Amino acid sequence: MSRPTNLVLLRPSLDHLPPRPRLPDGYKLRPAVDSDTDALAATLTAAFAETWSVDRVRRDLLDAEDVVATFVITHGGRAVATASNRWVPDRFPDAGYVHWVGTAPEHTRRGLAAALLIELLRQFAEQGRLTAVLETDDFRHPALRSYLRLGFTPVYAVRDEDHRRRWSAIFTALFHR
């Protein structure tokens, strides 16, 4: 059995964006630089439970032609959260694409991902994008909750697949107690 297609979420407008939140003391948001590669590899490996090497960070984020910018949030000078602005005009011509949002597990639940997402949304708007889009997995409930809170909505038809049942299960898990 093949792996199901990723879920897609769309923020249909970049109007009325939330203000940039204040980060907790000791955290700083900035563009990623080459010296962040080791910390980014460790953060993404821990956040996604899959191996990210320094070479992969460079290839898929810092040096990728379709990645406009990668942002990090640092703590003690070390990158502990990240998100990238990707441009995928063949699939999403009017949209900024939210790419590889991840936070080191020991730094979660501090609003870091939301701060990165808001930074990306603001950058998309500055670049003249009309919408924002992202792809994710069904089991990423904390991330899904954040995306929904920031105005992203489910896309139910993805590459000839109907995702309504998957979203129904997600909404039940997120909101039914």
C-alpha positions in Angstrom: 0.0 0.0 0.0 1.4 3.4 -1.0 1.7 6.3 1.5 -1.3 8.6 1.3 -0.8 12.1 -0.1 0.0 14.8 2.4 -2.8 16.9 3.7 -2.9 20.4 2.2 -4.0 23.5 4.1 -4.6 26.9 2.4 -4.8 30.3 4.0 -7.0 31.9 1.3 -6.0 35.5 2.1 -2.9 37.3 3.4 -5.1 40.2 4.5 -5.5 41.0 8.3 -2.4 39.1 9.4 -1.8 38.9 13.2 0.9 41.1 14.6 4.4 39.7 15.2 4.3 38.1 18.6 6.8 38.8 21.3 9.1 35.9 21.8 9.9 34.5 25.2 13.0 35.9 26.9 16.2 34.5 25.4 14.8 33.7 22.0 15.5 35.6 18.8 14.0 35.2 15.3 16.4 35.8 12.3 17.2 34.5 8.8 19.2 31.3 8.9 22.9 31.5 8.0 25.4 28.8 6.9 26.7 28.4 10.5 23.2 27.2 11.5 23.5 24.0 9.5 24.5 21.7 12.4 21.8 23.1 14.7 19.2 22.9 11.9 20.1 19.3 11.2 19.7 18.4 14.9 16.5 20.4 15.3 14.8 18.9 12.2 16.0 15.4 13.1 14.4 15.7 16.5 11.3 17.5 15.3 10.5 15.0 12.5 12.1 11.8 13.8 13.9 11.4 10.5 17.6 12.0 9.8 18.6 15.5 8.6 22.3 15.8 7.8 24.1 19.1 7.2 24.2 18.2 3.5 20.4 17.8 3.5 19.9 21.1 5.3 22.0 22.8 2.6 20.4 20.9 -0.3 16.8 21.2 0.8 16.8 24.5 2.6 19.7 26.9 2.4 20.9 26.2 -1.1 17.6 25.1 -2.7 16.6 27.2 -5.7 12.9 27.1 -4.7 13.5 28.2 -1.1 13.3 31.9 -0.9 14.3 32.2 2.8 14.8 30.0 5.8 14.2 31.5 9.3 15.4 30.3 12.6 14.6 31.1 16.2 17.7 30.8 18.4 18.1 30.3 22.0 21.6 30.8 23.5 22.8 31.5 19.9 21.7 28.0 18.7 18.9 27.4 16.2 16.0 25.6 18.0 13.1 26.2 15.6 12.9 26.8 11.9 10.5 27.4 8.9 11.2 28.2 5.3 9.5 30.3 2.6 9.3 28.2 -0.6 8.0 29.1 -4.1 6.3 26.3 -6.0 4.7 28.1 -8.9 3.8 24.9 -10.9 1.5 23.7 -8.1 0.6 26.8 -6.2 1.2 29.8 -8.5 -0.3 32.6 -6.3 0.8 31.1 -2.9 3.7 31.3 -0.6 4.5 27.8 0.5 5.2 27.1 4.2 8.1 24.6 4.2 9.6 22.4 7.0 8.3 24.0 10.2 10.1 22.4 13.1 10.9 23.0 16.7 13.3 21.1 18.9 11.2 19.1 21.4 12.7 20.8 24.4 11.5 24.2 23.1 7.9 23.4 22.1 4.8 25.0 23.5 6.4 28.5 23.6 4.8 30.0 20.5 8.0 29.6 18.4 6.2 27.9 15.5 3.5 30.5 15.5 6.0 33.3 15.4 7.8 31.7 12.5 4.5 31.2 10.6 3.5 34.8 11.1 6.9 35.9 9.8 6.4 33.8 6.7 2.9 35.0 6.1 4.1 38.6 6.4 6.9 37.9 4.0 4.5 36.2 1.5 2.3 39.3 1.6 5.4 41.6 1.0 6.3 39.4 -2.0 2.8 39.9 -3.5 1.6 36.4 -2.9 -2.2 36.2 -2.6 -2.5 33.1 -0.4 -0.4 30.7 1.7 -0.3 26.9 1.5 1.4 24.0 3.3 1.5 20.3 3.3 1.6 18.1 6.4 0.8 14.7 7.9 -2.4 13.6 9.7 -0.7 12.8 13.0 0.9 16.3 13.5 -2.0 17.4 15.8 -0.2 20.3 17.6 1.0 21.7 14.2 -2.5 21.3 12.7 -4.0 23.1 15.6 -1.6 26.0 15.1 -2.2 26.2 11.3 -6.0 26.3 11.8 -5.6 29.0 14.5 -3.7 31.1 12.0 -6.4 30.9 9.4 -5.4 27.9 7.3 -8.3 25.8 6.1 -8.3 22.2 4.8 -8.2 21.4 1.1 -10.4 18.4 0.7 -9.5 17.3 -2.8 -5.8 16.8 -3.3 -4.4 15.2 -6.4 -7.6 13.3 -7.2 -7.9 12.1 -3.6 -10.8 12.9 -1.3 -9.5 13.9 2.2 -12.8 14.6 3.9 -12.7 11.4 6.0 -9.1 12.1 7.0 -10.1 15.6 8.1 -13.1 14.4 9.9 -10.9 12.0 12.0 -8.5 14.9 12.6 -11.2 17.3 13.8 -12.6 14.6 16.0 -9.2 14.1 17.6 -8.5 17.8 17.9 -11.9 19.0 19.2 -13.9 16.1 20.6 -13.3 15.5 24.3 
